[in-house]
Amino acid sequence: MSPHALYVTAAYAITAVVLAGLIGWILIDQRARKRELAELEAAGVRRRSDKTGGKP
């Protein structure tokens, strides 16, 4: 494998690892935010956009 091909392959591999890490981080953070929202809603805190149980 030529040095140029090795460089390109390494660049793509590093990019793939970084993107996979970012996607994983986003998914983990999404679960945490959903858990926090569920805890707040269970405590009685409602969203302003929730028109079902609030004032008209």
Phi, psi and omega per residue, in radians:
M1 nan 2.324 -3.115
S2 -1.286 2.765 3.118
P3 -1.019 -0.625 3.137
H4 -1.159 -0.777 3.131
A5 -1.120 -0.655 3.098
L6 -1.125 -0.721 3.110
Y7 -1.098 -0.801 -3.121
V8 -1.138 -0.766 3.118
T9 -1.071 -0.764 3.121
A10 -1.126 -0.699 3.133
A11 -1.104 -0.773 3.111
Y12 -1.146 -0.688 3.139
A13 -1.127 -0.786 3.129
I14 -1.108 -0.726 3.108
T15 -1.079 -0.750 3.128
A16 -1.094 -0.722 3.128
V17 -1.142 -0.761 3.135
V18 -1.116 -0.784 3.123
L19 -1.108 -0.724 3.098
A20 -1.093 -0.694 3.096
G21 -1.115 -0.746 3.116
L22 -1.125 -0.741 3.115
I23 -1.099 -0.762 3.100
G24 -1.069 -0.766 3.134
W25 -1.076 -0.760 3.133
I26 -1.091 -0.760 -3.132
L27 -1.146 -0.716 3.108
I28 -1.131 -0.743 3.133
D29 -1.149 -0.652 3.111
Q30 -1.071 -0.767 3.108
R31 -1.070 -0.714 3.139
A32 -1.127 -0.758 3.131
R33 -1.147 -0.687 3.098
K34 -1.104 -0.687 3.107
R35 -1.117 -0.757 3.118
E36 -1.101 -0.737 3.103
L37 -1.096 -0.723 3.124
A38 -1.101 -0.705 3.117
E39 -1.128 -0.737 3.121
L40 -1.130 -0.765 -3.141
E41 -1.155 -0.624 3.091
A42 -1.167 -0.497 3.129
A43 -1.439 -0.059 3.097
G44 1.773 -0.050 3.111
V45 -1.356 2.266 -3.115
R46 -2.032 2.752 3.105
R47 -1.413 2.603 3.097
R48 -1.109 -0.539 -3.101
S49 -1.369 -0.164 -3.139
D50 -1.417 1.850 -3.067
K51 -1.647 -0.035 -3.027
T52 -1.309 -0.653 -3.045
G53 -2.016 0.128 -3.054
G54 -1.936 -2.803 3.130
K55 -1.294 2.732 -3.135
P56 -1.161 nan nan
